[in-house]
Amino acid sequence: MNYRVIKIRQILYAIILFAAFTGMYSCEKYSYIKPTIDPEEVVSFQTDIQPIFTANCKSCHGAIQIPDLRPGNAYESLTKDGYVDLPAESSKLYTMMIRADHASRSTDIEKQKVLIWISQGALNNKK
């Protein structure tokens, strides 16, 4: 009788272990695909980029901390102080946005828009 109980416990432990490992490997985070935007789409400073700064950055980067990212000041502050130089991946603005202390302040899509905008020449454009 004791032998049967031990065998049943071993089988149950094996089933539980199997279920636990299967559950971990089927976790949704491993199937997540980062959203992307079309790099050929024209990104507008006024309608795409400034709203990112207004929503995420101007509380710190207002009149006190440079660059000044408030509406009406952001474009001049970024271009005058060399934040949007090419190549876009190594520009001061983009590298600042992906740093550990700033990365959570904007979404991946917002970071992609800024990168594409810089790559397209960082124009002060409207769509």
C-alpha positions in Angstrom: 0.0 0.0 0.0 2.8 2.4 0.9 4.5 1.7 -2.4 1.3 2.7 -4.3 0.9 6.0 -2.5 4.6 6.9 -3.2 4.1 6.0 -6.9 0.9 8.1 -7.2 2.7 11.1 -5.6 5.6 10.8 -8.0 3.2 10.7 -10.9 1.3 13.7 -9.6 4.6 15.7 -9.0 5.7 14.9 -12.6 2.3 16.1 -14.0 2.5 19.3 -11.9 6.1 20.0 -13.0 5.2 19.3 -16.6 2.2 21.7 -16.4 4.3 24.4 -14.8 7.0 24.3 -17.4 4.5 24.1 -20.2 2.7 27.2 -18.8 5.9 29.2 -18.5 6.9 28.5 -22.1 3.5 29.3 -23.5 3.5 32.7 -21.8 2.2 35.5 -24.0 5.2 37.7 -23.5 7.3 35.4 -25.7 4.9 35.9 -28.6 4.7 39.7 -28.3 5.6 41.6 -31.5 6.6 45.2 -31.1 4.4 47.5 -33.2 6.2 49.3 -36.0 5.4 52.2 -38.3 6.2 52.6 -42.0 9.6 54.4 -42.3 8.5 55.8 -45.7 5.5 57.7 -44.1 6.2 61.4 -43.7 6.4 62.3 -40.1 5.3 65.8 -39.2 6.8 67.8 -36.5 3.6 69.7 -35.7 1.2 66.8 -35.7 3.4 63.8 -34.8 6.4 65.0 -32.8 5.3 68.0 -30.8 2.4 66.1 -29.2 4.9 63.5 -28.0 6.9 66.2 -26.3 3.8 67.9 -24.9 2.4 64.7 -23.4 5.6 63.2 -22.1 8.5 65.7 -21.8 7.5 69.3 -21.2 6.9 68.8 -17.5 10.7 68.5 -17.1 11.9 70.1 -20.3 10.0 73.3 -19.9 11.7 76.7 -19.4 14.2 75.3 -16.8 15.8 72.2 -18.3 17.2 72.1 -21.8 16.1 71.3 -24.4 13.0 73.4 -24.0 10.3 71.1 -25.5 7.3 73.4 -24.9 5.1 74.1 -28.0 6.5 77.1 -29.9 10.0 76.5 -28.5 10.8 72.9 -29.1 11.8 73.0 -32.8 14.2 75.9 -32.3 15.7 74.4 -29.2 16.3 71.0 -30.8 17.8 72.4 -34.0 19.9 75.2 -32.4 21.5 73.0 -29.8 22.3 70.1 -32.2 19.8 67.5 -30.8 18.7 66.3 -34.2 21.9 65.7 -36.2 22.3 62.7 -38.5 22.7 59.8 -38.2 19.3 59.7 -36.4 20.3 56.6 -34.3 23.1 58.5 -32.6 21.4 61.9 -32.4 21.3 63.5 -29.0 17.5 63.5 -28.9 17.0 59.9 -29.8 19.8 58.6 -27.6 18.3 60.6 -24.7 14.8 59.0 -25.4 16.2 55.5 -25.2 18.3 56.0 -22.1 17.2 54.0 -19.1 16.0 57.1 -17.2 13.9 58.3 -20.1 12.8 55.1 -21.9 9.6 54.6 -20.0 8.4 58.1 -20.7 7.4 57.3 -24.3 6.2 54.3 -26.3 8.1 52.3 -28.8 6.0 53.9 -31.6 6.7 57.4 -30.3 10.5 56.6 -30.3 10.2 55.3 -33.9 8.4 58.4 -35.0 11.2 60.6 -33.6 13.8 58.4 -35.2 12.1 58.6 -38.6 11.5 62.3 -38.3 15.2 62.9 -37.7 16.1 60.6 -40.5 13.8 62.6 -42.8 15.7 65.7 -42.1 14.0 67.0 -38.9 11.9 69.5 -40.7 9.5 71.9 -39.0 6.7 70.6 -41.2 2.9 70.1 -41.1 1.2 67.2 -42.9 
